[in-house]
Amino acid sequence: MKRATERRKPQEIKSTKQPFKPEEFNFNKVRPHETLMEMYPEDLSCSSTNGITNGNGVVRSHAEREECINGEGGRSKYQVIINISPLEYGNVLLVPSPHLCQPQIATMEMIQIGVEAVLLSSSSALRIGYNSLCAYASVNHLHMHAYYVHHRLPVEYWPTKEVIGGRVHETIGWPAQAFMLQMKKESYFDGIRDLFRIVKHLQDRDIAHNMFFTRGLTLGPNPQEDGQTIRLILWPRVSSFGIKGNDAFNGACCELSGHLPIKLEQRYNDLTDEQCCELLETNSLSPEDYAALKKDIKNIFK
């Protein structure tokens, strides 16, 4: 698998808040033919930390958004870049406003871009994934993975139970404990805002995390297949420090979703279901830490 043999050397990651370093590899240094296109959202805030809100957490007015988009910093854009060490066929990277040189620390704008990419696609096979620093991100420049998996993934239908009335759920029995939110086209900003509130709390607490966006069943006691629901999955996790390893597979966003790209043929032949579940479980917070985090998140939404 070329991902295991031809990828750029991963960066050494020491903190979830590691600052951007222009001297290291970043997506402003890719060769011209690696950039497929640039896209310019019509209505997207360009605040690097507060997404569609201003510094006080107030939703921006249309005039404020226009000033942000067309002001001195230039119009918001994101680049679609070929991943030269792909997770799967057609794997690209979505890089929000690469000229801003933002570290790999999720913003509300980034989440919005990922969600809208899923909504714009006519294919239910499109998946969007994000790895924070210390959660197997190998480049410290804000980006997400986008790729197609033409198989049903467990996170699309995995059962959940409610954590916060109708807004936040958690997985039941999945090897790596996750929070899950749902959103529909007509009210997707609510889901984006709720997800970012949790992500921001994880960032403030220096807790590594992975995210995955995919179409799936509705959440709740009677899940339904409506073709419109987007599942937003967030895994808080133990941190992985240093240079990203070259093991059979890492517990990053796609692996946690149930898609396991195995790098070594012999390892693939030897792996059992039990071993896969055990490897994924090792990425989870301890039951005590997860319970404390869940209590904190409930307090955020009071």
C-alpha positions in Angstrom: 0.0 0.0 0.0 1.5 3.3 -1.1 0.4 5.1 2.0 2.8 3.0 4.0 5.8 3.4 1.6 5.5 6.7 -0.2 4.0 9.2 2.2 5.8 12.4 3.4 7.6 12.0 6.7 5.0 12.7 9.5 5.7 15.7 11.7 6.5 15.3 15.4 3.4 16.3 17.4 3.9 17.1 21.0 0.7 19.0 21.9 -2.9 19.5 20.8 -2.2 23.2 20.8 1.1 23.1 18.9 1.6 26.3 16.9 1.9 26.4 13.1 5.5 26.3 12.0 6.0 27.8 8.5 9.4 26.1 8.1 7.8 22.7 8.3 5.7 21.1 5.5 2.3 22.7 5.0 -0.2 22.9 2.3 1.1 26.2 0.9 4.1 24.1 -0.2 2.3 21.5 -2.3 3.2 21.3 -6.0 0.8 23.2 -8.3 -0.6 20.0 -9.9 -1.6 18.6 -6.5 -4.2 21.3 -6.0 -7.4 20.2 -7.8 -9.5 23.3 -7.3 -10.3 26.3 -5.1 -13.8 26.8 -3.8 -15.4 30.0 -2.6 -18.4 29.6 -0.3 -21.1 32.2 -0.8 -22.0 32.7 2.8 -19.2 31.5 5.2 -17.6 33.4 8.0 -13.8 33.5 8.0 -13.2 33.9 11.7 -10.4 31.4 12.4 -11.6 30.6 16.0 -15.2 31.6 16.3 -16.7 30.3 13.1 -19.9 32.1 12.3 -19.8 34.1 15.5 -17.8 37.2 16.4 -15.4 37.3 19.4 -18.2 37.6 21.9 -20.0 34.5 20.6 -22.7 36.6 18.8 -23.8 35.4 15.4 -22.3 37.6 12.7 -24.6 39.9 10.7 -24.7 39.6 6.9 -22.7 42.9 6.7 -20.1 41.6 9.1 -19.7 38.4 7.0 -19.3 40.4 3.8 -16.7 42.6 5.4 -14.9 39.5 6.6 -15.1 37.8 3.2 -14.2 40.7 1.1 -11.9 42.7 3.4 -8.2 43.0 3.6 -7.7 39.3 4.2 -9.3 38.4 0.9 -12.4 36.3 0.3 -12.7 33.0 2.2 -11.8 30.0 0.2 -10.7 26.4 0.6 -8.5 24.3 -1.5 -9.1 20.7 -2.6 -5.7 19.0 -2.6 -4.7 15.5 -3.7 -3.6 13.3 -0.8 -0.4 11.8 -2.2 -0.6 9.0 0.5 -4.4 8.3 0.2 -6.5 6.5 2.7 -8.7 5.3 -0.1 -9.2 5.8 -3.9 -9.9 9.5 -4.6 -8.8 10.7 -1.1 -8.5 14.5 -1.1 -7.8 17.1 1.6 -10.1 20.0 2.3 -7.9 22.9 3.4 -9.8 26.0 4.7 -8.2 29.3 3.8 -4.6 27.8 3.6 -3.1 31.3 3.3 -4.1 31.9 7.0 -1.6 29.3 8.1 -3.9 27.9 10.8 -2.7 25.0 12.9 -4.6 21.7 13.0 -7.1 23.1 15.6 -10.7 22.7 14.5 -12.8 25.9 13.9 -16.5 26.3 13.3 -15.8 27.3 9.8 -14.0 24.1 9.1 -16.8 22.0 10.6 -19.3 23.9 8.4 -17.2 23.2 5.3 -17.1 19.5 6.1 -20.8 19.3 6.7 -21.7 21.3 3.6 -19.4 19.0 1.5 -21.5 16.0 2.6 -24.8 17.8 2.0 -23.7 18.9 -1.5 -22.7 15.4 -2.6 -25.3 13.2 -4.3 -23.4 10.2 -3.1 -24.0 8.6 0.3 -20.5 7.1 0.0 -18.7 10.5 0.6 -17.1 10.7 4.1 -15.4 13.6 5.8 -12.9 13.0 8.6 -10.7 15.1 10.9 -7.8 14.2 13.2 -6.7 16.6 15.8 -3.1 17.0 16.9 -2.1 14.1 19.2 -4.9 12.1 17.4 -2.8 11.0 14.4 -2.9 14.2 12.4 0.4 14.1 10.6 0.5 17.7 9.2 0.0 20.7 11.5 -2.0 22.8 9.0 -5.8 22.9 9.3 -7.4 20.3 7.0 -9.9 17.5 6.7 -10.0 14.2 4.7 -12.7 13.6 2.1 -13.0 10.3 0.4 -15.5 7.7 -0.8 -16.2 4.3 0.9 -18.7 2.3 -1.2 -19.6 0.1 1.8 -21.8 0.7 4.7 -19.9 1.7 7.8 -20.9 0.7 11.4 -21.1 4.4 12.5 -23.9 4.9 10.0 -26.3 2.7 11.9 -24.7 2.0 15.3 -27.2 2.4 18.2 -27.0 5.4 20.5 -28.6 6.7 23.6 -29.4 10.3 24.5 -27.0 12.4 26.6 -28.6 15.8 26.2 -32.2 16.0 25.2 -32.5 15.5 21.5 -29.1 17.2 20.8 -26.2 15.0 21.9 -26.1 11.2 22.0 -23.4 8.6 22.7 -22.6 5.3 21.2 -23.7 2.1 22.9 -21.1 -0.8 22.8 -18.7 0.7 20.3 -15.1 -0.1 21.1 -14.1 3.6 21.2 -16.7 5.7 23.1 -18.1 8.6 21.0 -20.5 11.4 21.2 -22.9 11.7 18.2 -25.0 14.5 16.9 -27.4 14.6 14.0 -28.4 17.3 11.6 -30.6 17.8 8.6 -30.3 20.3 5.7 -33.1 22.6 7.0 -31.5 23.1 10.4 -27.8 22.2 10.0 -26.4 25.3 11.7 -27.8 24.1 15.0 -25.8 20.8 14.8 -22.6 22.6 13.7 -22.8 25.0 16.7 -23.5 22.2 19.2 -20.6 20.2 17.9 -18.2 23.1 18.0 -19.2 23.8 21.6 -18.1 20.3 22.6 -14.9 20.5 20.4 -14.0 23.9 21.9 -14.3 22.4 25.4 -12.0 19.5 24.3 -9.5 22.0 22.9 -9.6 24.1 26.1 -8.9 20.9 28.2 -6.2 19.7 25.8 -8.1 16.5 25.0 -7.2 14.9 21.6 -10.1 14.0 19.4 -11.3 12.7 16.0 -14.4 13.5 14.0 -16.3 11.9 11.2 -19.2 13.1 9.1 -21.4 10.7 7.2 -25.0 10.1 6.1 -26.7 7.6 8.4 -29.8 6.6 10.4 -31.6 9.1 12.5 -30.6 9.1 16.2 -33.0 8.2 19.0 -35.1 5.2 20.1 -36.5 4.5 16.6 -33.7 5.1 14.1 -34.9 5.6 10.5 -33.2 5.6 7.1 -34.3 8.9 5.6 -31.4 9.6 3.3 -31.0 13.2 4.6 -29.7 12.8 8.2 -26.0 13.6 8.7 -24.3 11.9 11.6 -21.6 14.0 13.3 -19.3 11.7 15.3 -16.8 12.9 17.9 -14.3 10.7 19.7 -12.5 12.2 22.7 -9.4 10.1 23.2 -6.0 9.6 24.9 -3.2 11.5 23.2 -0.7 10.0 20.9 2.6 11.9 21.1 5.6 12.0 18.8 5.9 11.0 15.2 2.9 9.1 13.7 3.7 5.4 13.7 3.7 2.9 10.8 1.7 0.2 12.5 -0.8 -2.1 10.7 -3.4 0.7 11.3 -3.8 3.7 13.5 -6.9 4.5 15.5 -7.7 7.7 13.6 -11.0 9.0 12.2 -11.5 6.4 9.5 -10.5 3.5 11.6 -12.7 4.6 14.5 -15.6 4.7 12.0 -15.2 1.1 11.1 -13.1 1.5 7.9 -9.7 -0.1 8.6 -7.1 0.5 5.9 -4.4 -2.1 6.8 -0.9 -1.2 5.6 0.7 -4.7 5.7 -0.7 -7.7 3.9 0.5 -10.2 6.5 -1.0 -8.1 9.3 -4.3 -8.0 7.4 -4.3 -11.8 7.1 -3.6 -12.3 10.8 -6.0 -9.7 12.3 -9.1 -10.9 14.1 -12.2 -8.9 15.0 -11.3 -9.1 18.7 -7.8 -7.6 18.0 -9.3 -4.8 15.9 -11.8 -3.9 18.7 -9.0 -4.1 21.3 -6.8 -1.7 19.2 -9.6 0.8 18.9 -10.5 0.6 22.5 -7.0 1.5 23.5 -7.6 5.0 22.0 -10.5 5.7 24.3 -10.5 7.8 27.5 -10.7 5.7 30.7 -14.3 5.2 31.9 -13.6 7.7 34.8 -12.3 10.4 32.4 -15.1 9.9 30.0 -17.7 10.1 32.7 -16.2 13.4 34.0 -16.1 14.8 30.4 -19.7 13.8 29.9 -20.7 15.6 33.1 -18.8 18.7 31.9 -20.6 18.6 28.5 -24.0 18.4 30.1 -23.1 21.5 32.1 -22.2 23.3 28.9 -25.7 22.8 27.5 -27.6 23.9 30.6 
